[in-house]
Amino acid sequence: MIKEARNKEGVDGRIVTFADSSSHIAEEFKMLRTNLYFLSPEKHLKTITITSSQLEEGKTIIASNLAAVLSLDTEKKTLLIDADLRKPKIHTLFGIPQKPGLCDILKGSTPFEYFLKKPAVENLYIIPSGASMDNPSQILASTKIGELLEHLKARFDYIILDTPPALNVADAGIFGSLCDAVFLVVKAGVTPRNMIEEGFNLLKDAQAQPKACILNDVPVPLNYFLTKYEKYYG
């Protein structure tokens, strides 16, 4: 059970927006946060699905950092949902129990209000994956997830969902069709172009709204750090 709000000490160091908010990587996530505001000026992007084309592209780290940086605005309420019911990792990254969570809400054994009592870490609310399911796609295809998101949208300014890769299972498309936008994480130098295109097409076919790609794991040259060092101490 989530008994009390945790401090940053229990959070994985890869959640850089908590671990080292002044680092250049944290600044990149702050820029991503700013880009959200301009990506859809006509309509506020409240619900965002984060996915990738294939495994091991860093979607969970991206989703977690994006949610963390959004939560730094104390005037807004941000919720991170571990919607990867097959290989959940959010609970490990933030040092919180895996269950109860999303599966338990959908099964009806835990009310969603349980997770709204207080933030799980700092100012960030989290719904972990919960108890395992034999066939997640079956319950996700029901009306329950849509009803849940409608309840949550009334209570949060931002909702970030970490979902399985789009090419592996239908989950990302199901969640994406219920959200304002889908961001596809692409690993630099690894993700083939045809997989990116296929991922976008699958999401569109599912009536989702793929808005952009997030390029992850981009090599940073040494002179980048040297330049920042000189500017700081010059």
N, C-alpha and C positions, 0 to 999 in steps of 0.2 A: 504493500500500500504506500501511496505518496503521503507521508505524514506531515512533511513540512517543506518549505522552499529550501532548495539547496544552494550553496554558494558555488563560485566558479571552480573551487578546488576539486570537485568531483567530476568535472567535465573533461572529456578527452581533449588533448592539446591541439588536435586538428580542427576543433571549433575555434578558429583563431579570433573570431569577433568577440569571444569571451576571454580566451587565453592571452591574447596580445592585441588589444584593440588599436594600438598605434603602429602595428606592422604593415608592410606594404601590401600583404595579402588581405588583411582586414580592410585596408583602404579600397581594394578592388571590390570587395563585397559592398562597401558603402557606395561606390560608384554604381554597382548593380542596383542597389536600392533606389538611387536617384533616377536611374534609367526606367525603373518601374513607373515612376510618376509621369514620365513623358511618353512611354510606350503606348498608352491609351488615354490621352488627355480628355476624351469625351466621356469615358466610363472608368471609374476607379476599379482596378484589378484587385478584387478582394480575395478570391479563391484561385490558387495557383497549383497546378500539378507539375511536379518535377519527375522526369523520367529520362531514359536513355535508350539507345538502340540495342545495346547488348550489356552483358555483365561487366563489372569491374571498370566502369568509366567514371566513378566518383559521384554519382547522383545523390547518394545519401549525405555525403559531406557537404555538397553544394546546398541541398535542401536545408540541412541543419544550420549552416552558416548564414544563409539568407534569412531564415526564421529568426536566428539570434540577432542579426543586425537590425532587422525590423523591430524587434522587441526592445531595442535600446531607446526607442521613442516611448517614453513613459506615458504619453498622452494617448497612445494607441494600444489596443489589445491584440496580441499576436498568438496564434495557435499553430503548433506543429503536429501533424498527424502521421504516424507510421502506418501507411497504407500498403506497405510491402508485406503482405501476410504470409509470404512464402519464405523470405530470407530477411526478417526484421533485424535492424541494427540500431535504431534510434535509442532504445533503452540502454544499450551498451555505451554509446557515445556520451550520454548525459548522466550515466550512473544512477538510473532509476529502475524500478522493477518492470519487467515485461508485461505483467498482468496484475490487475485487470487492464483492459485496453479496448481497442476498436472492435475486435472479434466479440468480446463480451457485451459490448453495447449492441451490436447487431444481433446477437443471440438473445438479447433481452435480459441477461443476468446482471448487468450493471447499468444504471442510468447515466446518460452523458453528463448530467449535472455534477456527478462525482468529480469530474476532472476540471470543473469550473470554480471550485472552491478557492483555490489559490494557485499561483504559478508553481511549476515544478522546479524550475531553475531561474534565478534572478526574476526578470519580468516576463519570462516565456512560459506559456501554458503548453503542455504536451499530452497527447493521447498516444501511448505506445500501442504496439500491435495487439497485445492481449494473448489469450489462450489460442493455441493452434487450431486450424480448421482443415478438414479433409479435402473440401472442395470450395475454396474461397470464391471462385468465379460465380458459382451458383447463387450464393447469398448476395454477392455484389450486384448481380443482374436484377435483383428484386428492387422494390421501391424503398427499402429501408435506408440505403445509403443516401438517396436523394432527400428523404425526409430529415435524416440526421444533419446533412449539410445545411438545409434550410434553417433548422434550429440554431446551428452554430453561427451562421452568417448574421443572425440577428444579435449576436453577442460579441463578435470579434470584428476588428477592422481588417485583419489579414489572416488567412488560413493557408498554410503551406502543406501540401501532401506529398510525401515520398512514396512513389509507386514502383512496381517491378518494371524491368525493361520492356519497351513497347513491342519488340519483335518476339519476345518469349511467350507472353500470355496476354489475354485481353484486358487485364485489370487497368492498365494505364488509360486505355481508350474509354473504359467505363467511367473512371473517375474524371478523366478529361472532359467528357461530354457534359459533366455536371458543374464544371469549373469555368471561370472567366478566361483562363489561359493555360496553355501547356508550354513548358520550357524543356527542350531536349538537350541533355548534357552530352557534349562531344569531347572525347579525349584526343588531345592534339597529337597528330602523327600516328594514331592508332585506329580510330573509327573510320572505316571505308566510306567513301562518298555515297555509294549505292545503298548502304545501310541507313545513312542519314535520310536519304530521299524516301526509302521504304518506310522508315519510322514516321516521317511526316505524312505520307500517304495513308498509312494505317490509322493514324490519329484522325485525319480528316474524314476517312470512311466511317469512323466511329462517331462522327458529329462533334469531335473535340475541336478546340481552337489552338493549334500550335502557333505560337506567336514568335518564337525566337529560339536560337541555339545558344548555349553557354559553353564557351570553349574552356576546357579544363586541362590542367597539367601542362601549361605552356612553359617551356624552358625560359628562364630569365638569365640574361648574360651577366657576368660578373661586373662589367662596367656600369650596369644599372645601379648596383649597390654602392659602388665607388662614387658615382655622381651624387647620389643622395647623401652620402657621408660628407662629401666636400661642401654641398650646399648647407648642410646642417651646421658644420663647424667653421665654415668660411666667413 
